[in-house]
Amino acid sequence: MLGVTIQLLRTAKNVTIEQLAEAIEVSPLAIEKYETNIWQPGKPTMIRLSEYFGVTLQELSEGYSLLVDDDTQDILIVRNMGENRIRAIGKL
């Protein structure tokens, strides 16, 4: 879901709800509502979110998953790229 993706990306970037809200010019309440899937951001906000996080609109809307690296025990935020490929975009 989009809310989980926003929360994962925000956590990976180590920013607060307030910092993200200021950066994309919405209220902290809006970020809270997006992250809990109560509200859905409009297209202009989606564009600002994707630019802020450095992901495409498609990646933002399709979501990310968590994966544990067996060697390091790091928790990675990844996107399935198909054909047995993943793209790591950060870690928690």
C-alpha positions as CSV (number, residue, x, y, z in Angstrom):
1,M,0.0,0.0,0.0
2,L,1.1,3.5,-0.7
3,G,1.1,4.6,2.9
4,V,3.5,1.9,3.9
5,T,5.8,2.8,1.0
6,I,5.8,6.4,2.1
7,Q,6.7,5.4,5.6
8,L,9.4,3.0,4.5
9,L,11.0,5.6,2.3
10,R,10.8,8.3,5.0
11,T,12.3,6.0,7.6
12,A,15.1,4.9,5.2
13,K,15.9,8.6,4.6
14,N,15.9,9.2,8.4
15,V,13.5,12.1,8.3
16,T,10.6,13.0,10.5
17,I,7.0,13.4,9.5
18,E,7.5,17.2,10.0
19,Q,10.6,17.3,7.9
20,L,9.0,15.5,5.0
21,A,5.9,17.6,5.3
22,E,7.9,20.8,5.1
23,A,10.0,19.5,2.2
24,I,7.0,18.6,0.0
25,E,4.8,21.5,1.2
26,V,2.0,19.7,3.0
27,S,1.0,19.5,6.6
28,P,2.4,16.9,9.0
29,L,-1.2,15.8,9.5
30,A,-1.4,15.0,5.7
31,I,1.7,12.9,6.0
32,E,0.2,11.0,8.9
33,K,-3.0,10.4,6.9
34,Y,-1.0,9.3,3.9
35,E,1.1,6.8,5.9
36,T,-2.0,5.3,7.5
37,N,-3.9,5.1,4.1
38,I,-6.7,7.4,5.4
39,W,-5.9,10.0,2.6
40,Q,-4.4,9.5,-0.8
41,P,-2.0,12.2,-2.1
42,G,-3.0,14.0,-5.3
43,K,-0.9,13.9,-8.4
44,P,1.1,17.1,-7.5
45,T,2.0,15.7,-4.1
46,M,2.9,12.3,-5.6
47,I,5.3,14.1,-8.0
48,R,6.9,16.0,-5.1
49,L,7.2,12.7,-3.1
50,S,8.8,10.9,-5.9
51,E,11.3,13.7,-6.5
52,Y,12.1,14.0,-2.8
53,F,12.7,10.2,-2.4
54,G,14.4,9.9,-5.8
55,V,12.0,7.2,-7.1
56,T,9.7,7.1,-10.1
57,L,5.9,7.6,-9.7
58,Q,5.5,4.0,-10.7
59,E,7.9,2.8,-8.0
60,L,6.1,5.0,-5.5
61,S,2.7,3.7,-6.3
62,E,3.7,0.0,-6.8
63,G,5.5,-0.1,-3.4
64,Y,8.5,-1.7,-1.8
65,S,9.2,-4.7,0.4
66,L,11.5,-5.4,3.3
67,L,14.2,-8.1,3.0
68,V,16.7,-9.3,5.6
69,D,20.3,-9.7,4.4
70,D,21.3,-13.2,5.8
71,D,25.0,-12.2,5.9
72,T,24.8,-8.8,7.7
73,Q,21.3,-9.1,9.2
74,D,20.5,-5.6,7.7
75,I,16.9,-4.9,6.9
76,L,16.8,-3.7,3.3
77,I,14.1,-1.8,1.5
78,V,13.8,-3.4,-1.9
79,R,11.7,-3.3,-5.1
80,N,11.1,-6.4,-7.2
81,M,12.3,-5.6,-10.7
82,G,11.2,-8.9,-12.2
83,E,13.3,-11.7,-13.7
84,N,14.7,-12.5,-10.2
85,R,16.2,-9.0,-9.8
86,I,15.6,-6.6,-6.9
87,R,16.7,-3.0,-6.4
88,A,17.7,-2.0,-2.9
89,I,16.9,1.6,-2.1
90,G,18.0,1.8,1.5
91,K,18.1,0.0,4.8
92,L,16.5,0.4,8.2
